[in-house]
């Protein structure tokens, strides 16, 4: 891939056939960043940044990648640089966690993501790939109870996206999902019924950073007697 901002060559993207790319699409739809000519991911979880970095490295050389790190005077300065050469460190008095913003200047890649984000419920022909997309969505904006059964939900800022993902889950066999609007937070929430949460977790678990972490923490909290 060339080094110009406007380069439209982003044909390494395979969002509807590659499990790894489908996960990245879901993650970006949840926590993605974009401007006129740049696209990236902002998160406090280094593992999610690494996932997006792995994807970007398939199409861009190291010189194209950019990383911003947000820290406060009170947070540890042992932040990760992920091997990115161009790094900007910014201080924020309100920052309670180290935050990472990874991006690349590429209108072409932005177009690919924007195109893939439109009507994904009509595009997935492989169920496992679709589950990977949902795992990315969950890792970006999803929550679940510590028992990995109750209160399984994914938050959205726009109703059409919540409805799109509801259709994807229905196509995957989850028929009890519902979308609610919360006026106080101006958010739409896609709820997965407790009766179907087991199927969601089982199919997303091996792809989901968040579910694996929650499962590890739950095991660590067990006390054997």
C-alpha positions in Angstrom: 0.0 0.0 0.0 1.2 3.4 -0.9 2.0 6.3 1.5 -0.5 8.9 0.4 -3.5 9.8 2.6 -6.0 9.5 -0.2 -4.8 6.1 -1.4 -8.0 4.0 -2.0 -6.3 0.6 -2.0 -7.7 -1.2 1.0 -8.4 -4.5 -0.7 -6.9 -6.5 2.1 -10.2 -6.1 4.0 -12.3 -9.2 4.1 -15.0 -8.3 6.6 -17.6 -10.9 5.6 -15.3 -13.9 5.1 -12.4 -13.5 7.5 -13.2 -14.2 11.2 -10.4 -11.9 12.3 -11.6 -9.1 10.0 -15.2 -9.5 11.0 -14.2 -9.2 14.7 -12.3 -6.0 13.9 -15.4 -4.6 12.0 -17.6 -5.3 15.1 -15.0 -3.7 17.4 -14.7 -0.6 15.2 -18.5 -0.2 14.9 -18.6 -0.1 18.7 -15.5 1.9 19.6 -14.2 3.2 16.3 -12.8 6.6 15.5 -13.0 8.3 12.1 -12.5 11.7 10.6 -12.4 12.9 7.0 -9.2 11.0 6.1 -8.4 8.9 9.2 -9.7 5.8 10.9 -8.8 4.1 14.1 -9.7 2.7 17.5 -9.8 4.3 21.0 -9.8 2.2 24.1 -8.3 1.7 27.5 -7.8 -2.1 26.9 -4.4 -2.8 25.4 -5.6 -6.2 24.1 -8.2 -4.5 21.9 -5.7 -2.0 20.6 -3.4 -4.9 19.7 -6.2 -6.6 17.8 -6.8 -3.5 15.7 -3.0 -3.1 15.2 -2.7 -6.6 13.9 -5.4 -5.8 11.3 -3.8 -2.5 10.3 -0.4 -4.1 9.8 -1.8 -6.3 7.1 -2.3 -3.3 4.8 0.0 -0.5 6.1 3.7 -0.3 6.9 4.9 1.0 10.2 5.5 4.5 9.0 1.8 5.0 8.3 0.6 4.0 11.8 -0.1 6.6 14.5 -0.6 6.2 18.3 -1.8 8.7 20.9 -1.5 7.9 24.5 -3.5 9.8 27.1 -2.2 9.8 30.7 -2.5 11.9 33.8 0.1 13.0 36.3 -1.1 10.4 38.7 -1.2 7.4 36.4 1.8 5.1 35.8 4.0 6.2 33.0 4.7 2.6 31.9 2.3 2.9 29.0 2.6 0.5 26.0 3.8 1.8 22.6 2.9 -1.5 20.8 6.0 -1.0 18.6 4.4 2.0 16.8 7.1 4.5 15.7 5.0 7.7 15.7 3.6 8.2 19.2 2.1 11.3 20.8 1.7 11.4 24.6 -1.0 13.7 25.9 -1.8 14.6 29.5 -5.3 14.8 30.9 -6.0 15.7 34.5 -9.3 13.7 34.5 -7.7 10.5 33.1 -8.2 7.6 35.5 -6.8 5.0 33.1 -4.2 5.1 30.4 -6.1 5.5 27.1 -4.9 4.6 23.6 -5.9 6.0 20.3 -4.5 4.0 17.3 -5.2 5.3 13.8 -4.0 5.6 10.3 -4.6 8.3 7.7 -6.4 6.5 4.8 -9.6 7.6 3.0 -9.6 4.3 1.2 -9.7 2.2 4.4 -12.3 4.5 5.9 -14.5 3.9 2.8 -14.2 0.2 3.2 -15.3 0.3 6.9 -18.1 2.7 6.2 -19.3 0.5 3.3 -19.1 -2.7 5.5 -21.0 -1.0 8.3 -24.0 -0.6 6.1 -26.5 -3.4 6.4 -24.2 -6.1 7.8 -27.2 -8.3 8.6 -27.6 -8.9 4.8 -23.9 -9.7 4.2 -22.8 -12.6 6.5 -23.2 -16.0 4.8 -21.0 -17.8 7.3 -22.4 -18.1 10.9 -19.0 -18.4 12.5 -17.9 -15.2 10.8 -21.1 -13.5 12.0 -20.4 -14.6 15.6 -16.9 -13.0 15.3 -18.5 -9.7 14.3 -20.8 -9.9 17.3 -17.9 -10.8 19.6 -16.2 -7.6 18.4 -19.4 -5.6 19.0 -19.6 -7.1 22.5 -16.0 -6.3 23.4 -16.5 -2.7 22.4 -19.8 -1.9 24.0 -21.2 -5.1 25.7 -21.7 -6.1 29.3 -22.7 -9.3 31.1 -23.1 -10.4 34.7 -20.2 -12.2 36.4 -22.0 -15.5 36.0 -21.8 -15.0 32.2 -25.6 -15.5 32.0 -27.5 -12.5 33.3 -27.8 -9.0 32.0 -26.2 -9.6 28.6 -26.5 -6.4 26.6 -24.8 -4.3 23.9 -25.2 -0.5 23.8 -25.6 1.7 20.7 -25.9 5.4 20.0 -28.1 4.8 16.9 -31.2 2.7 16.7 -30.6 1.3 13.2 -27.3 -0.3 14.2 -29.0 -1.9 17.2 -31.8 -3.3 14.9 -29.2 -4.5 12.4 -27.4 -6.5 15.0 -30.7 -7.8 16.4 -31.4 -9.2 12.9 -27.9 -10.8 12.8 -28.6 -12.6 16.1 -32.0 -13.7 14.9 -30.3 -15.2 11.8 -28.0 -17.0 14.2 -30.9 -18.5 16.1 -31.5 -16.0 19.0 -35.1 -15.1 18.7 -35.7 -13.4 22.1 -33.5 -10.3 21.6 -35.1 -6.9 22.2 -34.0 -3.3 21.7 -34.8 -0.6 24.3 -34.2 3.1 24.4 -32.9 4.8 27.5 -33.8 8.5 27.5 -31.5 9.4 30.4 -28.4 8.2 28.6 -29.7 8.7 25.0 -28.6 5.1 24.3 -30.2 2.1 22.6 -29.6 -1.2 24.3 -29.8 -4.6 22.6 -30.8 -7.2 25.3 -30.1 -10.9 24.9 -32.4 -13.0 26.9 -31.0 -15.1 29.8 -32.6 -18.1 28.0 -30.3 -17.5 25.0 -27.2 -15.9 26.7 -25.5 -19.3 26.9 -25.6 -19.7 23.1 -24.2 -16.2 22.7 -21.4 -16.8 25.1 -20.5 -20.2 23.7 -20.2 -18.9 20.2 -18.4 -15.7 21.0 -16.2 -16.9 23.8 -13.1 -18.0 21.8 -13.1 -14.7 19.9 -14.0 -12.3 22.7 -11.3 -10.7 24.9 -13.9 -9.4 27.4 -15.6 -12.8 27.9 -12.3 -14.6 28.4 -11.2 -12.1 30.9 -14.6 -12.3 32.8 -14.3 -16.1 32.8 -10.8 -15.9 34.2 -11.8 -13.5 36.9 -14.8 -15.7 37.9 -12.5 -18.7 38.3 -10.0 -16.7 40.3 -12.8 -15.7 42.7 -13.8 -19.3 43.5 -12.8 -20.5 46.9 -12.4 -24.3 47.2 -13.5 -25.8 50.6 
